[in-house]
Amino acid sequence: MIELTKEELKERFSGKVFRKITETADELGLECYAVGGYVRDLFLERPSKDIDVVVVGSGIEMAQAFGRRLGKNVPVSVFRNFGTAHVRWRDTEVEFVGARKESYQRDSRKPIVEDGTLQDDQNRRDFTINALAVCLNEERLGELVDSFGGMNDLKEKTIRTPLDPDITFSDDPLRMMRCIRFATQLDFYIDDETFESLCRNRERIQIISKERIADELNKIILSRVPSKGFIDLERSGLLELIFPELAALQGVEVRNGRGHKDNFYHTLEVLDNISEETDNLWLRWAALLHDIAKPATKRWEPRIGWTFHNHNFIGERMIPTIFRNMKLPMNEKLKYVQKLVSLHMRPIAIADEEVTDSAVRRLLFEAGDDIDDLMMLCEADITSKNSERKQRFLNNFQLVRKKLIDIEEKDRIRNFQPPISGEEIMKLFNLEPCSLVGTLKSAIKDAILDGVIPNDYDAAYAFMLEKAQKLGLKPHTNEPQP
């Protein structure tokens, strides 16, 4: 964090966009202030191109005049129902809103809005660090208005509400998710009174739409250390309300002195590991969901202890329901996460035994273009506290990676289709669509993946004829065979 004097702030707000805002406000005789995230991030030295401007008066009138001042072709988007307007100029977006005060009904987060003062507008802000305002009028340009000690909270790295947190969170329960999200993104501490209010008001989250909750969850997942956010969600009691399947992973059961690891904290460790390697949101989701079926598959077997057989396949089947309930996309992103969850045990099984060409060939075939992401997930999944065992797995994974490269170069297995199609099989043997066609096609595929024959047409054709003869099939064509 940096501290800036009024003169330094004045300089920071002297660029062309701010100059035009100042000129427009002064010409209209309106007080206006930069507020919220742009001001906060200025002190935190975080880049920001979205500017929020509060006008004591009509934000829409100000936006329209500002757009005209920038030029004829500058678009102004007006949202009269919300009393806001957006102006996009080059790579910057400015949102104008009239200063307002708000009141809420118990069953809705949509406020009843009235015109207000700057103080009223700051009162309605979610956190003190987002209630900072800098005057943009020429006479007071660069003057910081900090009504709730937001600067001190920035220095102390603290998330705190401007008013009574019970009022803040009850009025708009999405602020509870935003509280944890900001603490995670900024690596800030949530003030004790504020956190206790999260716990008291957690049931209010149920009036918030799934889409808004998912948006905040995605921002937590994309944070540098996302585990911090999920631990706060669990501690506050919010997690079991918004993501019960993940909350169910927590806890350790012990029988006869034998316990399993806490799959909730293991999952968060895997998520943090993968987050060090990639900002791919859906790969991070795969990390979060890779063990999601362990509670459903947990069994006690006296001779071997706790087992979670087929948790990868059960997890794959759980994911569409989770995505649907959370209003996440039901498209190729879902299929990608399903594939990684389904396959995440395969490289571990290969690395734990002899790394055979056949096993690697089949893995490459099933993972296709997602093989690199799968390997990254599996390496992140090695969280053993036994350093020797962990290193052995990582060394074996390097061997698997080398084999993947060698086999791909030699056999061209990634995303391959058997060289002989089902249509060609039907034509050659004069067959209607039936199980025999699938049997022959699968036999060719398996022979290639097992290294029995190379991945080329002539070898596949000869193998098919041999296999067909054993099934009692004879070619019904006079075409010359290769």
C-alpha positions, -999 to 999 in steps of 0.1 A, spaced: 0 0 0 11 36 -7 0 68 10 -7 98 -13 -10 135 -4 -37 156 -18 -13 170 -44 -3 135 -54 -39 124 -57 -46 156 -77 -19 145 -101 -33 109 -103 -67 124 -113 -54 147 -139 -54 124 -170 -76 131 -200 -106 111 -188 -106 128 -153 -100 162 -169 -131 158 -190 -151 146 -159 -139 177 -140 -148 201 -168 -183 185 -172 -191 185 -135 -180 221 -130 -199 233 -161 -231 216 -148 -224 228 -112 -225 193 -98 -204 178 -70 -188 146 -82 -164 120 -67 -144 90 -78 -154 62 -53 -151 25 -46 -127 1 -62 -108 25 -84 -98 46 -54 -91 16 -32 -69 0 -59 -50 33 -64 -37 30 -28 -31 -7 -31 -12 -2 -64 -35 -26 -83 -44 -18 -119 -80 -7 -126 -97 6 -157 -132 7 -143 -140 41 -127 -171 46 -105 -182 83 -102 -209 95 -77 -226 127 -86 -246 147 -61 -274 152 -86 -283 133 -118 -257 107 -127 -274 101 -161 -273 139 -170 -237 140 -161 -228 109 -181 -246 122 -212 -228 156 -210 -195 138 -204 -201 116 -235 -207 146 -256 -176 163 -244 -155 132 -253 -167 133 -289 -196 125 -313 -192 87 -315 -187 80 -278 -215 56 -267 -235 63 -235 -255 34 -220 -283 46 -198 -301 24 -172 -329 46 -160 -343 19 -137 -311 20 -117 -303 57 -122 -269 48 -137 -251 53 -170 -219 39 -185 -195 56 -208 -169 35 -226 -139 54 -240 -110 35 -254 -101 9 -228 -117 27 -199 -153 24 -186 -168 51 -164 -200 44 -145 -220 74 -132 -246 72 -105 -264 99 -85 -257 99 -48 -284 80 -31 -297 65 1 -312 31 3 -337 11 24 -345 -26 20 -374 -50 25 -367 -82 44 -373 -105 14 -353 -87 -12 -319 -73 -19 -333 -47 -43 -333 -14 -24 -359 14 -23 -337 43 -36 -339 81 -28 -317 109 -38 -291 116 -12 -258 133 -2 -223 119 -5 -225 109 31 -257 89 23 -239 73 -6 -209 63 15 -233 49 42 -247 24 17 -212 11 6 -204 -25 16 -170 -20 32 -149 9 45 -122 3 20 -148 7 -8 -163 38 7 -133 60 0 -140 90 -23 -118 115 -40 -134 148 -52 -131 155 -89 -143 191 -89 -115 216 -98 -117 236 -66 -113 204 -44 -96 181 -69 -77 153 -51 -94 158 -17 -99 125 0 -132 119 18 -128 90 43 -158 90 65 -153 55 81 -116 50 85 -111 31 52 -75 43 49 -66 28 83 -83 -4 73 -62 -5 41 -31 -1 62 -43 -28 87 -54 -51 58 -89 -53 74 -123 -59 59 -150 -40 79 -184 -26 72 -191 12 74 -223 7 95 -235 -21 117 -226 -53 99 -259 -69 108 -277 -41 88 -252 -43 60 -255 -80 55 -292 -84 62 -300 -56 37 -279 -72 9 -268 -107 18 -246 -109 -14 -222 -87 6 -214 -117 28 -199 -134 -3 -182 -102 -14 -167 -98 21 -150 -132 18 -141 -127 -18 -124 -93 -11 -105 -108 19 -93 -137 -4 -84 -115 -33 -66 -89 -12 -53 -113 14 -70 -92 41 -83 -101 75 -121 -100 82 -127 -79 113 -140 -100 143 -174 -82 146 -179 -84 108 -171 -121 108 -194 -128 137 -222 -110 117 -215 -133 87 -222 -162 109 -254 -147 124 -268 -137 90 -257 -167 69 -293 -179 63 -300 -147 45 -278 -159 16 -308 -180 4 -325 -150 -11 -296 -144 -34 -297 -158 -70 -274 -188 -78 -259 -168 -106 -246 -141 -83 -233 -166 -58 -215 -185 -86 -199 -153 -99 -184 -146 -64 -173 -182 -61 -155 -180 -94 -137 -149 -82 -126 -167 -51 -115 -197 -71 -94 -174 -94 -77 -158 -64 -40 -164 -58 -47 -186 -27 -83 -196 -31 -83 -219 0 -84 -188 22 -119 -180 9 -132 -216 12 -120 -218 48 -138 -186 56 -169 -198 38 -168 -230 59 -161 -212 92 -190 -188 87 -215 -216 79 -221 -202 44 -205 -231 26 -230 -258 36 -258 -235 24 -243 -226 -10 -221 -257 -17 -232 -286 5 -213 -312 -15 -180 -295 -8 -189 -290 29 -196 -327 32 -159 -335 25 -149 -321 59 -140 -343 88 -121 -375 97 -136 -407 109 -115 -431 129 -120 -469 134 -97 -492 152 -71 -464 153 -72 -459 116 -84 -427 101 -86 -412 66 -73 -378 56 -96 -348 58 -108 -346 22 -119 -310 25 -85 -296 35 -68 -320 10 -90 -306 -18 -81 -271 -8 -44 -280 -9 -49 -294 -44 -67 -263 -55 -39 -241 -42 -13 -263 -59 -31 -260 -92 -36 -223 -88 2 -218 -86 4 -233 -121 -26 -219 -140 -53 -193 -141 -76 -217 -160 -109 -214 -141 -123 -247 -152 -91 -266 -144 -93 -251 -109 -130 -262 -107 -118 -298 -116 -93 -296 -87 -121 -284 -64 -144 -313 -75 -119 -341 -81 -128 -359 -48 -163 -346 -45 -178 -382 -44 -156 -394 -15 -184 -390 11 -207 -410 -11 -182 -438 -17 -165 -441 18 -165 -476 31 -147 -493 60 -130 -526 50 -115 -542 81 -85 -557 63 -74 -526 45 -91 -497 62 -110 -468 46 -117 -470 9 -133 -447 -17 -137 -470 -46 -148 -455 -79 -151 -420 -64 -138 -406 -97 -166 -422 -117 -193 -413 -92 -179 -377 -90 -181 -375 -128 -218 -383 -125 -224 -358 -97 -210 -328 -116 -239 -321 -139 -262 -318 -109 -238 -295 -91 -233 -273 -122 -271 -271 -127 -278 -262 -91 -251 -235 -91 -261 -222 -125 -227 -229 -140 -225 -235 -178 -239 -268 -190 -217 -270 -221 -182 -280 -230 -168 -265 -198 -189 -291 -178 -177 -319 -201 -141 -308 -196 -144 -308 -158 -162 -342 -159 -134 -357 -180 -106 -345 -157 -125 -358 -126 -132 -391 -142 -96 -396 -153 -77 -381 -124 -68 -415 -108 -54 -429 -140 -20 -413 -141 -16 -420 -104 -23 -457 -110 1 -458 -139 29 -440 -119 24 -463 -89 31 -494 -110 52 -501 -141 47 -474 -167 37 -496 -197 32 -483 -232 -3 -498 -234 -15 -479 -202 0 -446 -214 -14 -451 -249 -49 -456 -235 -45 -426 -212 -35 -404 -242 -64 -417 -262 -90 -409 -235 -76 -376 -224 -70 -363 -259 -60 -326 -260 -66 -323 -222 -38 -346 -213 -15 -318 -202 -42 -303 -179 -49 -338 -165 -12 -343 -157 -11 -309 -140 -41 -319 -119 -26 -352 -109 7 -337 -99 -12 -311 -78 -31 -340 -62 1 -354 -46 -2 -339 -11 14 -367 9 33 -355 39 57 -385 33 84 -366 13 99 -399 0 66 -412 -13 57 -378 -28 90 -375 -46 86 -411 -60 52 -402 -75 66 -370 -90 95 -388 -105 72 -414 -120 50 -387 -134 80 -374 -152 84 -408 -167 47 -409 -177 51 -374 -193 81 -386 -213 62 -418 -224 33 -396 -235 55 -376 -258 73 -406 -272 40 -425 -279 23 -395 -294 52 -390 -318 53 -427 -327 16 -437 -327 -4 -405 -332 -29 -417 -306 -42 -384 -293 -78 -380 -304 -74 -408 -329 -103 -427 -345 -98 -464 -357 -85 -463 -393 -115 -483 -404 -150 -468 -400 -182 -486 -390 -196 -478 -424 -167 -495 -442 -172 -526 -419 -209 -528 -428 -202 -525 -465 -174 -550 -465 -194 -577 -446 -228 -566 -459 -241 -559 -424 -269 -537 -411 -261 -517 -380 -256 -543 -352 -233 -552 -323 -209 -571 -346 -199 -538 -362 -191 -523 -328 -173 -555 -318 -150 -553 -348 -144 -515 -344 -136 -519 -307 -113 -548 -314 -93 -527 -339 -91 -498 -314 -80 -520 -285 -54 -537 -307 -39 -503 -316 -40 -491 -280 -25 -523 -267 3 -521 -292 -7 -553 -310 -8 -535 -343 4 -501 -355 -20 -472 -360 -22 -476 -398 -49 -487 -423 -32 -518 -438 -24 -533 -404 -59 -526 -391 -75 -541 -423 -56 -573 -419 -64 -575 -382 -101 -569 -389 -102 -598 -415 -86 -622 -390 -110 -611 -362 -140 -613 -385 -131 -649 -396 -132 -659 -359 -166 -644 -356 -178 -663 -387 -179 -633 -410 -168 -633 -446 -162 -603 -469 -191 -597 -493 -171 -577 -518 -150 -582 -549 -129 -552 -542 -92 -561 -539 -79 -562 -503 -49 -542 -494 
